[in-house]
Amino acid sequence: MKFDRSIYVFALIAALCVASVSFAAPDPAKTGEAHTSAMFMGPKANTGTVTHTIENGKSILRVSADFKVPDTPAPTWRVVDMQGNVNTLDAFKTKGGEKREVVVPSFVKDIAKVQVYCAFAEVLLGETSFTPAVK
């Protein structure tokens, strides 16, 4: 009888240890771990990927070195969340060159897709997605 009780106690302690380790695991979004999207697909934006990181508490998106900013009048960053809400961010082209990274505003809770949008022609130039969505 004592042997059965000790096995039960040991199993309970082991289960509690496993549960505590899984709850204590760090959130990748808060540790600065990078998440890379699939390849961009679209008529004008069809090279490269985008990487999401958290730096100094800010959510940042960066396109890869092989991404080519489309030669259109106003290519713009857009993000789409899991509910389908679209947020237009900054333009890729500036007077000083290209803006290859953007800080995502804090009101954007998650990012399911990143789009390259031409604000002048109001047309989607390409998009990529994160699987799963990043927060």
Buried (B, 14 or more C-beta within 10 A) or exposed (E): EEEEEEEEEEEEEEEEEEEEEEEEEEEEBEEEEEBBBEBBEBEBBBBBBBBBBBEEEEBBBBBBEEBEBBEBEBBBBBBBBEEEEEBEBEBBBEEEEBBBBBEBEEEBEBBBBBBBBBBEEEEBBBBBBBEEBBB
